Amino acid sequence: MRVLGIETSCDETGVAVFDGDHGLLAHALYSQTALHAEYGGVVPELASRDHVRKLLPMIHAALTEAHTQPGQIDGIAYTAGPGLMGALLVGACLGKALAYAWKIPAIGIHHMEGHLLAPMLETPAPTFPFVALLVSGGHTQLVEVQAVGRYRTLGESVDDAAGEAFDKVAKLLGLPYPGGPALAKLAEQGVPGRFRFPRPMTERPGLDFSFSGLKTAVLTTLKTAARDPQTKADIACAFEEAVVDTLIIKCVRALQETGHRRLVVAGGVSANRKLREQLQQRMMQLGGQVFYPRLEFCTDNGAMIAYAGYMRLRAEHVPAPMAVTARWPLDSLTAP
């Protein structure tokens, strides 16, 4: 089975072709970072228009790279949510139109299920069951995964997601958009220990997250601290340490509560170098394993959508093409 994947949930246009026998045949990704940089964040209308411009040429390019004709595609997977409504509609409408023209099924994929399954594209791939940390600009949640479609949310952010907190603190520090990677880079120049910020919600039971207070702590520190480059780097370092420590504490707690030994970490923040290094060390101490997607698949991409679509379509899970939705709980999904 060969599946065309389309991802347009926010500000990246992703297209990929996945084959059940030969793996990932082609993938292409276009980032709108430069388009939105002057506004300091994603402008939904501009994002939608750019998806319209880029998507069809990228599909042609991906099919050519995969040496695939339309008649060789067995199904089309598109991101149906969560995400920006206008951006989602671009991918969904084109995906369903092509599926109708090619007389093949189209299936709407949950964006976070795509992230959750992205490490399956790597070698070695994780096996079920496992605990997943989904950590990005819009989501921070811990999920127990028994199989495709069998998900139980263990905890999630009650306010800002981790990636969102990175971006907001980067803006406080006067860093350019996108803020998260810029803050992580600045933190490498910081002196550990000069500042210390709280590890929110780690002193109480449970697996929920909260990062808005951490952002406020940085703002309070900035009101009294000098604004020289080294001080900014030291604050960035302390903030990153606080987020990483919090995520690791909650991951370890989730593994202990579920009894699982495998941890999957996916989403944009999973590319953070410090998080990867410290989680790897902690999992070795626990005798467990941690799995990540490759760096280019940490952010939104078409490969994860193509793979998630393949996993569902191969099980003959072919529901009627669904409407897009801005909000969609992950644990509302069912197994194929």
N, C-alpha and C positions, 0 to 999 in steps of 0.2 A: 504494500500500500504506500502511495506517495501523496503527501499532503503539502499544500501551500499555506503558509502561515502569514497573517497580517496583523501588525501591532500599531495602533494609533491612539493609545489611551491618553497621551499627554503631549509632550514636546519632542518625541522621537518617532520617526517613521521607520518601522522595521518590517522586513520581508524575508522569508526563508522557505526553502524546500527541504522536507525531511522524507527519507525513504526507510521503510521498516527493515529492509535487507541491507542497505548500504549506508545508513546513517544520514548525517547532515550533508546534503549535496551542495547547497549554496545558501548564503545569507548576506543581506545588505542592511546597513543601518545609516540613517541620516539624522543628525542631531540639529535641533533648532537653537542651540545655545547662543549663537551669534545674533540671531534674529531677536531674541528676548533680552539680551544683555543690557541694552540701553534703558529698559524698563525695570530692571532689577528683579524680574520674575516673569512667569509665563503669562502671556496675554491670550486667553482662550480663542478669541476670534482669529488672531494672527496664526495661532497654532493650527486651527482647522483649515485655513486657507493654504497654509504651507503643505499640509498633508495632501490636499487636493492636487497641488502642483507636483509633488514628488512621488506619490504612491504608484500610479500606473507605470511610469518609466522604470521605477525600481522593480516592479513585478516582471516586466519584460527582461530587465537585466538579470534578475535572479533565475528566471527560466532558462535564459541563454547560458548562464554559468553552469546550471545543473544539467545542461544538454537535454532539456525536457520540453516536449510539446504539450499544449493544453490537453490533448487527448490522453496524455499519460498521468495527469493529475486525477487522483481518486477522491479528493475531498478538499475543502477549503475551511480553514480555521481562522476566525477573526476574534479580536478582543471585544467582548460585549460589555465589559465593565469590571470593576469600577474605574472611573476616570472622568475626563471632561466630556460632557455630552456631545458637543459639536465635533470634537476630535474623534470620538468613538463612532459617530454616525458616518464619518467619511470611510473608515475601514469596513464597517458593517455593510454599508450600502454597496460598495464596490465588491466586497467579498460575496455577498448574496447575488449580485447581478452576474458576476462571472460564473458562479455555481449554477445559476439558472441557464445561462447561455451554454455552458459546457455539460449540462445535465448530470451534475454530480451533487452530493450533499454538501451543505454548509453548516458549520457548527459554531456557536458562540462560546468563547472560552473566558473563564474568570481570570482576570489579569494576575491575581496573586497565586492562583493555581499554576499559572505559567512559571512564575518565579520559583515556586516551591519545587516544581519538577525540573527546573533548569539544570541542577547538578546531575541529573540522570543522563545528560549528554556527555558527561566526562568519563574518564577511565582512571581509577575504578569508580563505578557508580554506587551510590548508597542503595541498600536493600531495605524493604519494609520489615518491621515498623521502625519509625524514628521520630525524633522531636525536631521541628523546624522553627528557626528564628527568621521571620520575615521582617526585614528592617530596611526602610527606604524613606523617601521624603514624605510620603503620605501614610505609611503604615509602620507600626512596630507591634508585632504580635508573636506569641509562642503557640505552636499548633502541634498536637499529637497526630501523627499520620500513620494510619494502619494500612492503607492502600489508596490507589487513585480514587478520589471522591469520598473517602472515609476520613474525615477531618474533625478534630475536636479542639476548639479554641481553649487554650489553657490560661492565657492572659494577653492583654493588649494595652495600648496607651490610652489613658483617660483624658489626655489633652494633646500636646504636641507629639508628633512622631520624632524619632531620633534624628532622621535626616532633616526634618523641618527645623528642629532645634539647632542643628549644625548651620543651616542657612541663616537663621535669625541671628545667631551669635556672630557669624561672619559679617553680617550687615552692621552689627553694633561695633565691630572692630574695623569697619571701613574697607572690607575686602570686596573684590569684584565678584560679580555673578558668573558662574554658579558658586555659591559660597562654601558648600561642604568641602569639595576638593581643595579650595584655596585655604580654608582653615586648617585642614590636615597637613598641608604643605608647610604652613606657617608654624604649626605646632612642632615640627621637626627641629626648629631652631630654638625652641623654648627650653628653659631650665626647669626640670622636674622639681617639684616640692616648694617652689617659691609661693605659689598659691594653691589652695585646696578648696574644692567645691563639694557640696553634698552629693551622696549617692542616693538619689531619691527613691523612696518606697522599698529600700532594701532592709530596713530595720523592722519591718512588719511582715506578717505572713502574707502569702499570695504571690501571684505572678504578673500582676498588672504593672504598667510603667507610667511614669509621669516625668516629663522633661521641661514643663513650663517654669517650674520653680528654679531649675538649674539655670535657665536663661535669665531669670530675674536676679539670681546670685551674681552672674557675670555683669549685668547692668549695674548693680550696686557697687561692685568692685571697681568698675570703670569710672564711677563718679568721684572716687577718691584717689585712684592710682594715676600715675603719670601716663601720658599717651605716647611715650617714646617707642620705637620699634621693638626693642627687647622686651619691654613690659607687655606689649601686645602679644608677642610670641609666647611669653610665659603664661599669659592668661589662656591663650589658645591651647597650649600644652595641658594645662590643668583641666580645662573644659573637656578636651578629648579623653583624658584619663578618666574623668568622672563618668562619661558616657560609656566608655569601654568597660570599666569596672562594673557599672550597673548592668549592662547587657550580659556580662559573663556570670555575675552572681545569679541572675534570673535564669540563665540557661542551665547552670549547674543544679539549681533548685528544681527546675522542670525535669531534668534527667533523673534526679533522685526520687521525685514524686511518681514518675511513670515507670521507673526501672529500666528505661532504654539506655543503650550504650552508644547509639549513633545520633549525631547532631548534624542537621543541614542548616546552613546559613546562606540566605539569598536576599536579593534586593540591592539597591544602590550602595547602601552603607557597608554591605558585605565586602566591598572592594577596599575598605579601610585597612591599611597595612598593620597598624597597631592592634586592631581587633583580631586580625588573622593570626598574628604572631602570638598574642597572649591566649587566645582560645586554643590554639594548637598545643601550647604548653600545658594548659589546664586539662585538656582532654587526654593528653599523654599521662598525666598524673592520675587521672581517673580510670585509665585503661580503656578509654573509649576512642571513637573516631569522629572527626569532623569533616564535612564535605562542603565544597563551595562550587559555584559555576566559575568558569574562566572569567577573567576580568571584563572582557568585552560583553559577557552575558549577565553581568551584575545589574547593569542598567536595563531599561526596557529594550526588548529586541524581538524580532520575528521568530527566531529559532525556538524560543521557549513556547511560543504560541503554536507553532507547527508541531512540536513534539507533544504538547498537551492534547492537541486535536487528534494526532495519530493515536495516542493512547485510548482516547474515547471512541474514535471511529472504528478502530480495529475490533472493538468489542461490540460493534454494530449498535453503538449508542448514537442514534441519529435523530435527535428531536427536531421539531420544526424550527427553522431559523428564528432566533429570539430577538426581541428589541433590546437596545442597549440600555444600560442603567448606570447612573452615577454612583449609586451605593448598592452593595451586594455582599452580604455576609458570607465569608468563606465556608463556614460550617453548614450553610444551607444547601451546599452541593450534595449530590448523591453519587454513589458508585456507578460506573457504566455497566 
